[in-house]
């Protein structure tokens, strides 16, 4: 009789243990396959290498215009922007190396704070005010909306919003606002791709 009761207790214990173990497995599985917003931001911010086509849509007192570019980022080499008409800017160690149709020269890094905003790791280095989610503006996919305070002494660039696709962990668009909360710049990412490495000759 005691033996049967002992077996019963073991089975009862196992039956009670199964739901607990199942919950733990679900939590671990969910954490592995459904990272939190903070984890996605850290992954995007700390990416080693990537490239993307980027369209800058700029609005100012003179009207609106667009610039199509291709960007490359290398954690070790810096940032490269290829503009139309054979113009290239490379940002590294506080210096901007410019090649304008074969004419090469250097600028101080503070001379251009605008174009590097397209680099997500650069943008996310600034103070993040809050993080939200949405799914309405860009179709069915879920996105993360990050509100960022910009440190520039420029009333035309005081804050920004970065939208990241939650599933692919890639940026969709960034928007830059002036001191009156008016949208001044839209940065649209196309064919964004994380890379294992970037050709050193680009830098």
HELIX and SHEET records of a PDB file:
HELIX    1   1 UNK A    2  UNK A   33  1                                  32    
HELIX    2   2 UNK A   37  UNK A   45  1                                   9    
HELIX    3   3 UNK A  109  UNK A  111  5                                   3    
HELIX    4   4 UNK A  115  UNK A  118  5                                   4    
HELIX    5   5 UNK A  120  UNK A  123  1                                   4    
HELIX    6   6 UNK A  200  UNK A  202  5                                   3    
SHEET    1   A11 UNK A 103  UNK A 108  0                                        
SHEET    2   A11 UNK A  95  UNK A 100 -1                                        
SHEET    3   A11 UNK A  87  UNK A  92 -1                                        
SHEET    4   A11 UNK A  78  UNK A  83 -1                                        
SHEET    5   A11 UNK A  63  UNK A  74 -1                                        
SHEET    6   A11 UNK A  49  UNK A  60 -1                                        
SHEET    7   A11 UNK A 183  UNK A 194 -1                                        
SHEET    8   A11 UNK A 170  UNK A 177 -1                                        
SHEET    9   A11 UNK A 159  UNK A 165 -1                                        
SHEET   10   A11 UNK A 143  UNK A 149 -1                                        
SHEET   11   A11 UNK A 127  UNK A 134 -1                                        
END                                                                             
